[in-house]
Each structure stands twice: as C-alpha cells, then as structure tokens.
Amino acid sequence: MTLHHPALEAGRKTSRIPNVWDAAAFGLLFATFVLFIRGGHETFAPIDALSSTPISLDTANLPEYALRTVLRMLAAIVASLVFTFIYGTLAAKSRRAGLVLIPVLDILQSVPVLGFLSFTVVGFMALFPGQVIGVELASIFAIFTSQAWNMTFSFYQSLQTVPADLEEASRSFRLTGWQKFWRLEVPFSMPGLVWNTMMSMSGGWFFVVASEAISVGNTTITLPGIGSYTALAIQDKNFAAIGWAVGVMLAIILVYDQLLFRPLVAWSDKFRVELSAGGDAPRSWLLDMVRRARMFRRIFLPITRFVSALPRQRMAFPVAAPRAAMTVWRSVWVDRLWVVAVAAAALYALWLIWSFVATELTGPEMLNVVWLGFLTMIRVVVLMALATVVWVPIGVWIGLRPKVAERVQPLAQFLAAFPANIVFPFAVVLIVHFKLNANIWLSPLMVFGTQWYILFNVIAGASAFPNDMREASSIFHIRGWSWWRKVILPGIFPYYVTGAITASGGSWNASIVAEVANWGDTKLTAVGLGSYIANATTAADYPRIVLGIAVMSAYVILFNRLLWRPLYAFAGSRLRMN
C-alpha cells in the first residue's frame, strides 16, 4: 500500500522546479563553455596569424591574453594529474620500477624548462605543420614540466605512508587493486595532492614567460598571453604595463581559487583520517550553490552516479602466468639482474655524455664545474634551512585553522605565482646602489619562487592532521616544544619532506636564472653552476650546457639519495599513523 501525503507531493514537485541557484549554476557553466570555445578556436588558427597580430602592451588585449594563458595552464595541470597517477603509482607499487623512476624524476625536476623546449618544440610543430596548435602544445608541455614533478612526489609520498590499519581493512574487504586505488589510496592522498596542485598552478606562472616565446632556430614565435605581455613590458622597461600584468594575474588567481581550488579544498576535507569529529570544515560557495541547485543536480545525476560507481567496480587484472614463472620473476636473482641492467644503462648514459663533452672540454674545466656545483649546493642548503625555519611554524599555524586557511589560500597562491623575474631588476638596482656582494645577495632569488613548496605542503599536512590526535594531546597536556616534537612535527613530516624535496630541486633549477640578473645594460653574476649553464646557453655552447646539466642532475640525485630518500623511508616506517 502506497501512502500519498499532500506535503510530500508538494515537496517532490517543488524539487523539480528550477530555482535561482539553477540560474546561477547554468550561467556559470555556459560562460565557461563559451570561454573554452573561444580560446580553443584561436588555437587552431594558421601560424601566420601570430605574425599578423604581434603582442601589444595595450591593456585592452589583457583579457584575451589572460584567457589564452589560463587555458594553457589548465591543460598542463590536467596532463600533470594524469602523469601523477600513472608515474607515482608505478614508482610506489613496483620496487624495480621505483629504482629507475624516482632517480629519473629527480633528474627531470633539475633540468631547466628551456632544456625541455629546445628538444620538444620541433617535434610538436612537426605534428601540426603550419598551425598554431603545434606551438601551443610545446608551450603546454613546458608549463607541464614546471607542474608535474611536485604533484608526483606528493602522490608517491601518500602511497608510501597509507596507514597500516587502512591497508589491513582493504584486505579484509577483499578490495581489488582498482578498488583500493580509488577508494583508499587516492582519497588518502587528496589533501596533500590538492595543495600541491595549487602550488603547481601557481608555480607555472614563473615559466609562462619562457613558455610563451618559442624559439625555433633563429626565429622566435610569440604566443598571446600574460607571459609574453610581461616579457615585452620588461624588455621595454614599462613599469605601468608590468603593474597591469601583475594586477590581471592576481585577478585570475582569485577567480580560479574561488571556482576551482576552494571547492577542491572543501571537498577533500572529507578524506581526512580521524576517529572523532573534526573542527570547522572549509566551505565553498560554489559547492553550496551546486547543492542547492535543483534542476542542475537532476540533469547531471546520471553522470555523477556513473562516476561514483566506477571506483566500486571489482575490476581486476590477473596475470596469466604459471606459478613457477611468477616465483622466478619475484626471486632475488631477478632483482640482482635488474640492478645490473639499470647500472649498465646508467653507465652507458654517462659514457654518451662523456664522449660528447670531452670533444671540447678538458679535465680541469670539468673539475671546476663540479666545484661550481658545490658552491650552488651550499646556497641551496642554506636557503632551504632558512625557508624551513620560517615557513614550517607559519604553515602549521595556518593549516590547523581552516578559517585562516580559507583567507590565506588566495594570498599564498599569488605569492607563489608572482614571477620572480619581475623582482630581479629591483634586486640588481639595490645590489649596485649599496655595493653588495652579488655572490651572497643574488642567492635569495633562487628560493624566492620555490620556498612556497614547503609552505603549501606543511599547510596540507597540518590540514590533514587528525583532530582526535589534537584532542588527545590536549587531554594529556602536551604543550610547548614537547607538542612540536611528539605531536605535530611527526604528523606533518611526510608532507614537509615532499615540499622540501621539490623546493630543493626547484632551487637548483632556479639558480640558472637567479645567478645571472640583468636590468638594462647592468648585469650581475654570482659564481656557481647556474650562472655557468646560463652563460653557456647564451653562447649556444652545447658541450658546456650538457656538462652543466649533467653535473646539476648528479648533485640533485646524490642530495636526494643521501638526505631526502632516507627521510622518506623514516617517515614511511616510523611516522605512519596506524
């Protein structure tokens, strides 16, 4: 027997009537579609259209430039997310793959963005001859190389530190690898991954200037965007145009903070690992609007049901191999053969580098480059220590207060996105005016754009810190230095290591532009590996470029292997929240 109540019937009919929230949601959705279509249409234009409409400092062009830049960054962040899930999973799940993939990741984050461009732009343009999309893909790839590495490190760290009790629960429920990935590992990684995605989006602004001016031989192809606008303003010494570019960049950051990252932070809060109820949860007006929109939710209900059902599917990928073959594959001897193969490949790569470099360089010069790398390493270590002392306490204070984090979030993104090359001219003027030592005072520029990796990851760690642990420490009256040493530092340590390792690699990369600063006819140079690579790049001296990048990659790998990897292992074995 079915009961019909007038109030219930009226409620069902009312739920099907569009409301004001539906109008706002559909308006925002259609506006987004229009912007994507407009920006995408320009992408498929003939390449001659770029030369017919050169970059102009007219402020009326800034909205169009801003749209093109944002679309490139969004495309790069989507590619970075796909790369993160695939690469990070392989590195964490397969011990043999991790033996290769993690050192390769160390090398990739130390290779300058311009180094990627010099090898990839010709290939992308060959795929789409005579069209803008080839250059656009080269630009997107350059931005991708500035975004993907720290996201991958964050996801890898999360997979390495999944609590043991959650692992046991997944085995008890007989979850397949597919289900475990989407229902345990990805949700557990979300707080850190969201904040690292924010950092990647902001960090990409630093390389927008380089990625929107593509050089092919003696020809430079300039793409419309905020980066090319800023580069032209710096070249013309137009401070007003630089101010307009920074203002538009701030507006863009505020917009995508509200439309993208604020909803993601509020959504990812439900994946915090804790037993008791949390404190004030972060909120998003966009999520609230979608939840209140009746027709909007009903129309997209089939899609949301389909997406939410995918992680629950018992997909499995059995390996059709005999048990004896699997036993051999997992044996110690296969591990040893794998190590020998990896070592042989590494030695072969070193031999190729040596054979190319030794054609023009002598042994003493190679040793001098190693010494220059040591000087740059000293700068990196000192700056990382200072950044840790400054930003860890601030990040913890922000992360433990969701209301403060909501207000600080756009400011932190803006500071991380602020192009460091805009600061360089002011640094040159101050160093020359006060007759300061360039070897010391150019050094802070190396960490100007990379220190935020530490802040963002510490905020993520503090935000994900279980509320029941905080309550327990309060009940047992653990305060002061004991609270820092026994409670919060172990809780955020895996996140800090992720931020520190990406900040360290980014600082090595930034040394190439920070150890050589120009303003007009004034040029300051600090002695180090970064300035060596920068000068070799200016002179198109490829043997010295290869030698410099090889030495930098070697330092990054040794630094990570001797310091950060042991700390990763310590975080995974001793500081896991069971």
N, C-alpha and C positions, 0 to 999 in steps of 0.2 A: 504494500500500500504506500502510495506517494502522498506526502502532505504538501500542500501549497499554502504558503503564508504570504499575505499581501506585501508585507515589508520586505521579505526576501525577494519576491518577484520584482519589486521596485528597485531593490539594490542591484539585481542582475541586469536590469535594463539600463540603470544609471551607469554601471561599469562599462557598458558598450558605447556610451555617448562620449565623443571626444571632449576634452576639457582644454583649458588654457595651457596646461603643461604639454599636451599633444601638439598644440600650435608651435610652442617654443622648440620642442624636440624635432619636429619635422622641418621647421625653418632652419635650424642649425644643421641638420643633416643635408638638406638640399643646398645650402650655402657651401658646405664642404665639398659636395659633388661638383658644383659649378667651378669652384677654385681649382680642384684637381683636374677637371676637364680643360680649363683654360691653360693651366701650366703644362699639362701633357700635350696640348695641341702645339705649343711652341717648341716642344722637344723634337717633333718630327718634321720640323721645317728644314729646307736645304741649308747647307753650311754657309752658303754665300750670304744668307740673311744676317749672319753675325757681323760681317764686314760692312754691310749696308747700314746697320744700326749700331754704331760704336757706343761704348759706355760713356754716359754723360753724368756730370755732377748735379744736374737739375733735380731738385728734390721731388718733383712730380713723378719721376721714374722710380722712386724708392719703393712704393707699394708693389709694383711689378717685380722689381729685383728681390724684394723680401719673399714674395710668393715662390719664385724660382729657387731661391736658396733653401727655403723650408722644405719644399718637395724633394730636393736632393738629400737633405739630411734625414727626412722620414724614410726615403727609400734605403738609405745607408743603414739606418737603425733597424729596419726590418731584416735586411740581409745579415746584419750583425747578430740579431736574435736567432735566426736560423743557424748561422755558423756556430753560435754559442751552444745550442742544444746538441748539435751533431759532434762538434770537436770536443767540447767539455765532457760529454758522455763517454766518448771513446777513450779519452785520456784517463778518466776516473774508473771506468769499468774494466779496462784491459791493461794489465800491468805491463805487457810488452809494448802496447801502443803508447802508453804513457811515457815509457822510456825514451821514445822518439818525439812524441807530440809536445811534451812540456818544454824540452830544450828548444824545439823549433818555435814554440810560442815566445820563449824568451828572446830568440833572435828576431822574430817578426816585430816585437814591440820596440826593439832598439834600432831597427832600420828606419831611416828618415822617410817621411812621406814622399818627398821628391824622388827618393830612390825607387819607390814603387811606380811612380808616374813615368819615370824615364823608360821603364821596361814594359808597361802595360798600355800606354796611350796609343801606340802604333797598332797594337792588336785590336783594341776596341774600335779604332777608326776604320780598320780593315774590314771589320764585321759589317759596318754600315757606311760604306763609302759615299761621300758627298752629302751626308746627313748630320744634323746636329746631335742626334741621339748617340752617335759614337763618342763624341767628346763628352756628352753628358754622362755616359756610363764610366768613362775614365775619371771624371770628377767625382761621381758617386763612389767609385772604388777607392779613390784617395781618401774621402771622408770616412769610408768604411774602415780603412786601416788605422784611423785615429779613434774608432769607437769600439771595435770588436774585442780587443785584447783584454781590457779590464772586465768586460762582461763575461768573457770566457773564464778568466781567473776566478771571478765571483761564483759562477755556477760550479766550477770544478771544486772550489773550496766547500761549497754547500754539500755536494755529493760525498765529499770525503768526511764530513762531520755530521751526517744524519744520526740522530740519537739511536743508541743500540736498542732501546725498548721499542722504538717505532719500527726498526728493522725486524725485530722479533715478531711484532704484531703483523707485519706484512706477510711474514712466512706462515704465521698461524692462520691467516685468512686465505692462504694459498693464492696470493696475487701473482699474476703473470708478470713478466718483465715490463710489458706495455702498461699494465695497470699500476704497477709500483712506480713507474716513471712519472705518470701523470697524476696519480693520487697521493703519492708520498714525496718523491724527490723534487719535482717541480714546485709543488706548493711550499715545501720546506725552504726552497731557495728564493721564493718570491720577495720577501722583504729586502734582502741584500741585492737581488737582481734588479729590482725596481729602482733603488737608489743608484746603482751603478749604471743603469740605463740613463737616468737623469744626468749623471756625470758624463757619460759618453756623448749625449746630445749636446751638453754644454761644451765639452772638450772639443767637439767637432768644429766649433766656431773658430778655434785657433787656426785650423788648417783650411778653412774656407777660402782665405786669401790666396793660398798657394794652389788650391784645387780648382779655382775658377779661372785661372790663367794657365792654359795648357800650351807647352812649348813642343813643337814638332820640327826638329832641325833648326833652321834659322827663323821659323815662323811661330808666332805666339797667337793662339786662338783664345780670346777672352769671352767667357760666358757671362751673361747678365746675372747679377747677383749682388748681395751685400758685400761679399768678399772682394769682388773686382771693383766695386764702388769705393770701398775702403782703401784698396791698393792705389787707385788713382788719386784719391784725396791725399794720401801720404806722399805720393810722388809729386803732387802739385803744392805740397805744404799748405793745404787748405784746412785749417782747424775748424772752420764752420761746418764743412762737409763731414769731417770726422765726427763732430758732435752730433750731426743729424744721423749718421750711420749708427753710432752708439745708442742714440735715443730710439731708433727703429728696432735695433736689436733687443733693447730692454722691453719694448712693447711686444715683440714676438715672443720673448721668453715668458712674459706674463700671460700671454694668450695660450701658448701650449702647456704652460703649467696648470692653468685652470681647466683646459679641455682634455688634457692627456694625463699628466703626471699626478695631479691632485686626485682624480678618480682612481688611478692605479694604486696610489699610496693607501687610500681609504679601503679599496678592495683587498689589497694584500694584507691588511691588518688582521683579517680573519684567519690567516695561516700562521699566526704566532703560536709557538709551542709553550703552553702553560696549562696548569691544572685549575687555577682559580680564575675568577672573572677579572678581566683587565680593567684599567682605569679609563680615562677619557679616550675614546676611539677617534681617530681622524675622520673628518667628514668631507664630502664633496657636494657642492650644489648641483653639479651635473648628474651625479648618481641619484640624488634626491629627485631631480626633475624627471629622470627616466623612470624611476619607481612610481612616481605619481601620474605619469602619462598613461592613460588607459588604452586608447587605441594603438598607440605606438608599441606598447608591450604585447598586445594581442597580435598585431601584424607580424612582429618578429619572434613570436613564441615558438613556431616550428624550428626556426634556425637555432635559437637558444637551447631548445630541447635536444636537437641533433648534436650540437657542440658539446653539451654536458653529458650526453650518452656515450660519446666516443671513448673517454677515459675508462668507462666501466666495461667496455668490451673485453672479453677474455682472449685477446689476440696473443698468440704465441708463435715463435719462430723456431721450431725444432730443427736441430741439426741432424740430417740423415747420414750418420756415420757410425760405424761399428764401435762397440765399447772399447775394443782393443786399440783402435785408431785414436780414440779420444784419450785413452790412457797415455799413449805415446806422445800425443800433442801436448799434454799437460806435464810431461816429465821434466826433470831438472836439466837433462841434456839438451832438450829443445830450447829451454831458457838460455843455456850457455851458447848454443849456436846462434840464437837471436842476438845476444850481446855481441858476439864476434862479428855478425853481419852488420850491426849498427856501427860498431867501431871501425870496421873496414870502410863503410860508406863515409863516415866522418873523416877518416884519414885520406880517402880519395878526394873529398871536397877540399881539404886543406892542401893537398898536392896541387889541385887545379888553381887554387888561389895563389900558392907559392909560384907556380910556373908562370902565371900571368904577371904577378907583381915583380918577380925577380928580373924581368926583362929590362927594367929601367931603374930599379932601386937597389941600393947597397945594404949590407948588413947593419952598419952603424945607423943608417937612417931608420931602418926597421926597429932597432932597439930604441931610438929616440921617440918613435911613435908609441911604443909601449910605455915609455916614461911619460909622454903627454897623456896617455890614457890613465896613468896612475894619478897625475895631477887633477884630472877631471873627476876621478873616483873620489879623491879627498873632498872635493867640493860637494859631490852628491851625498857622501856620508854625513858631512857636517850639516848640510841643508835638510836632509831627512831627519836628523836628530832634532834640529830646531823646530821643524814642522810638527814632529810628533809631540814635543813638549807643549807646543801652543795649541794644536787642534784636537788632541785626544780629550783633554778636560772639557773643551767647548763642545765637541761632538757628543760626549756623554750627557752633558747638561741639556743639550737640545733634544737628543733622542729620547730621553726619559720624560719629556714634556710634550705630548702630542700637539697641544695648542701652540706652544712656541715653535715647534717644527713646522706647523702649517704656515706661520708668518715668516719664518726664516727661509723656507724652501725656495721661493722665487728669488730672494736676495742671494742665496748661496748659488743658485743656478746662474744668475747674472754675473757674479764674481768669477765663477768657473768659466763662463763663456767669454768674458772680457778679453779681447785679443791682446796678448802680451806685446805684440809688435807695436801697438799704439803707445805703450809705456816706454819703449826703447828710446825714442827721441828725447823724452824728458830725462831719462837716465843719462844719456850722453851729455846733455846740457849741464846737468848737475855735477857729473864727474869732471867735466872740463872746467866748470866755473870754480869748483872748490879744489881742483888739482888732486883728485883722489886716485888711488891705485886701481886701475881697471881690472887687474887680476883678482881683486877682492870684491869690488863693488859692482862688477858685472855678474858675479856669481848668483845673487838673489834672483836674477831674471830667469835662471834655469828652473827654479822651483815655483815661479810666480803662477804658472798655469797648471802645475801638477800637484801642488800641495792639497788641492781640493779632493783628490782621490782619497786621501787619508780622512778628511772631514766627512765626506759622503759615506764612506764605509763605516766609520765609527758611529755616525748617526743611525745608519741601518742596523748595526749591531745592538746599539742601545734601544732602538725602537722594537727590535725583536726579542729583547731580553725578557724572560718570563716574569709576569707580575707576581707569581707565587714565590719566586726566589727573592724578590724585593721584600715581600711581606715577611718571609722567613728571616731575612737579615735584620729587619726591623724588630721582630719579636725577640731575637737573640741579642739585640742591642749592639750590632756590629756597625761601628761608625768610624769616621776618620780614615786614616791610612789603612787600617785593617779591612774596611769596606772596599776600598780600592783594590787592595792586594788579593783578598779572598773571594770577593763577590763580582764586582763589575769588570775588572780587567780580564779575569779568565772568561767571562761571558762574551766580551767583545773581541777577544784576542784573535779568533779566526778571521773576523771581518777586518781587523786592523792589519793583519798580515796581507790580506788581499789588497787593501788600499796601499800599503807600503810597497808591495812588490810592483804594482802598476805605477805608482808615483816615482819609484826608483827608475824603472825603465823609461818612463816619460821624461824624467830629468836628463837622462843620458841623451835621449833624442833631442830635447830642447837645447842642449848645450851647443848644437850646431848653429842655432840662430842666436843664442844668448851670449856666446863668447866672442861674437863679432856684431857690433851695433853701429848703425850709421844714422846720421842726420845731416842731410845736405852733403857738404864736402868733408865733414868731420867723420872719421872712422876710428873706433876704439876696438882693440883686440886684446883678449885675455889668452895667455898661454895655456893651451890644452888641446885635447883631441877634437873637441867640437870645432874650434877655430881652424884646426888642420884640415878637417873634412870640408868646412865651408870654403876655405881658400882654394882647395883642390877642385871643388865643384865650380867655383867661379872661373878657374883656369881650364876647366874641362880636362883635367889630368886624371884619366880613368884608373891607371895603376895606383895612384895615391888615394883616390876615392875608395877603391876596393880594399886597399890595405887599411884605411881608416875605419871603414865599416866592419871589416873582419875583426880588427882589434877591439872595437867597441862591443861587438857581439860576444867576443870571448870574455871580456870583462863582465858583461851582463850575465852570461851563463855561469861563470865562476862565482860571482856575487850571489846569484840566486841559489846555486847549489850549496855553497858554504854557509849561507845565512838563512835565506828565506825558506828553502825546502826543509831543513831541519825544524824550523819553526812551524811550518805546515804540519809536519809529522807529529810534533809535540802537541799542536792544537787538536789533531785528529785522535791521538791516543790518550792524552791526559786531560784534555779540557772539553771533552764531549759531554753534553748534558744527557745522562742516561735516565 
